[in-house]
Amino acid sequence: MARVIVIDLSRHNTVYVGHDRYFVLHAGGPPLLVRDHCPHRGGPLSLARPTPDGRRLSCPWHGTKVGVSAVRRGCLPMVRSGDEAVVLLPDGTEPVSVLRKEVLANLPAETGPAC
Amino acid sequence: MTIIETAQSPALAAYCAQPIFRPGPDVYITGNPYRRPIGPVGPASGFAVPATLAEFLGPGQLAAGRILCNAYESDMILLPAAGLATAKDDFDLFYGDEIRRLRDTVRPGLERYAFSFLDDAVPAPPVRTLDDLQEYFLAEVGGAGAPADASGVNPAVDPAAPVGGTMRAITECRHPEEAAGLHLIQLALDALTEASAMARNLGGSYGTEQSELFKIFNDEFGYGVYGAKHSTIFKEMLASVGLRTDLHAYWNFYLTSSLIGVNYFNWLTEDHRGMFRYMAAVTYLEWLFAQGFADTGVMLRAVYGDRVDAKYCDEHAHIDVHHGRMTYENLLLGLARAHGEIVIPELVRGIEDTKLLLRLGDEDFRAQIAWADDLAAHTGTRTDARDDASVTTLRPDDPFTTGVHDADLLVEVEDGAVHVHAWATDRPHLLEKGDVLHVPAHRLHGLKAASPRARVATRTVETAERTHDA
C-alpha cells in the first residue's frame, strides 16, 4: 500500500525514509524532492554546488558532475499547494522523518568555466 | 635464534623483554594482534648511531622496524576476531602503562636511528614557488610513468597495459603463488589497518585541507559501511587465495623495507611536524596507485586465475584516480597556497623520501623472491668460509623468528633436518644432514627443526664489504 506524507516546505527540506535521504531541490520550475545520493559513490548531492551553467551538480566527494535532469528523473512524486506538499513515498515499512538541513545545491551556480 | 646482547638502553631491553614481544614456536601468528616478536635486537651500538643508507636492510633496521611498528600500533584499536576473552591478558599488556611508558621512552631514539639516513640520501631540488611545485610534481609523476592528462590531472588507468617490473617478476617466478603471496603479505602490513596513520591527521583545525583529507579517509573506510571498508575487501582478497586474514599473522615475513616504509607514514603522523611531508607523500602515492593497483590485479589474475577476488585492486584502480587528483589539487597545492613558500621544501621532501623508499622496497622484495624462489640452487656442500661457526641445536617447539644478517652466510646442517622459511609457504625448503645453504646478506629467513633435534652451524662467507647503491 502506498504511503503518503505531508510536509511543510517552509519548515522542512529533507526527508529520511529509513536510510535513504531526499532533499528539496530548486532547479527552476516547481521544487523537487530528489534522492541525496550521487550515483558515483553515494555522495551527498544536497551539499553539491551547481556548475556554472546550472545544468549539473558537482558532488562534494569526488567532484563528479551529475546532470540535474538525471536527478530530476529520480524524484519522488510530490504535489505542492503553497507551503504544503503531499509526497508519495516508496513502498516499505521504514520509518520516515522530516527535518531542515542546509542544502547547498540550491545556492547560485559556481563562478568559473563550465566543465 | 637467540637475543644478541647489545649496548641497548635499559628501557629498550625492558620493552623487548615483554612476553608479547618474544618469539613463540609458531611460524604464523594467528588470532592475537598483540603478539609481535622482535627477534634479535641489534645493532651493537644500541641504536644510538643512526643507520646509514648502506645499512638500510641490516639487522638493526629490521629490529627497529619491528619495535617501531609495535609502538605505533599500540596507538590503534586492535581486537582479536574471536573475541577479547581469547587474548585479554595480552590486551592488557599491549595497552598497559608500563609498555606505553617504555614505548614513549625508546621511540624518538629509534626514529632517529631508522630515518636519519633520509636526510643525506634524498636530494633537495630547488623548488621554492607554487609554480615550481606544480612543475616539479608533474615532472616527477611523468618520470614515474604516470603523466598528467591534457586537463592536468592523472589519467584513468589502462587495465590492458602490459605489466613490467616487480609484477612481471612475480609471474615469472618458479613459484609464482608464493611470490604473489609474499607481495600481498607486504601489503597486509598496512592494508589491514588501512588509513589508520591518516586518521592521526584528521583531528585539529587546519582549514580546507582537513576536509579534503577527510573525504579520502571516508573512501578508505567505506563510508562507514563495513563491507565496503578497504581493509574488509583486502581480507576477502587474502582469503580468496588461501592466506590468513588475522592482523600480522605473517609478522615473521614482513621485509625490513616494508616495515620501514609503513613506519615512515606512522612516524610522520605521530610527530605532527611531519604533516607537510606526509601530505605530499600521500599525494605522490595516490597519484601512482591507480595504475599500480590495476597492474597488481593483472598480476594476481595471471598467478591465481579466476579464484582470486581482486576487488580490492579494482577498487583502488578506480578510486585512486580521484584521490590522485584530489590530493594534488587540494592537499599538495592547497597547503602550498595556504602556507606559502615556507612549507614547499617540506612538501618536496615528502615526495623525495617516498621515491627513495619505494625504490629500496622494490629492490628488497625482488631480491627476496629471487632467492626464495630457488633455494635448491643455493644449497650444496660446504665451501670455504670463515672459521667462525656458530652452532645451534634446534627442536621443533623452540621459539621461531626470522632475521637478516649483514654478511652472506652458510647454514650447514650437521645433524638432523631443518626447514628454511624464506617466504610464507607451507612448503618450506628442507635441509638435511650435510646440506649447506647460502643465505645472501639481508635476506630474511628463519630456521625450524624438521627432526626431533637438529644441529646447525652458521658461518660467515668471505666477501667484499657490501654497500647499498645510493
Contacts between the chains, C-beta under 8 A, distances in Angstrom:
chain1	res1	chain2	res2	distance
A	41	B	219	7.3
A	41	B	223	7.3
A	41	B	319	7.9
A	42	B	223	6.3
A	60	B	215	7.6
A	61	B	215	5.6
A	61	B	218	7.4
A	61	B	219	7.7
A	62	B	215	7.7
A	62	B	322	4.4
A	62	B	326	7.2
A	63	B	322	7.4
A	63	B	325	7.5
A	63	B	326	7.6
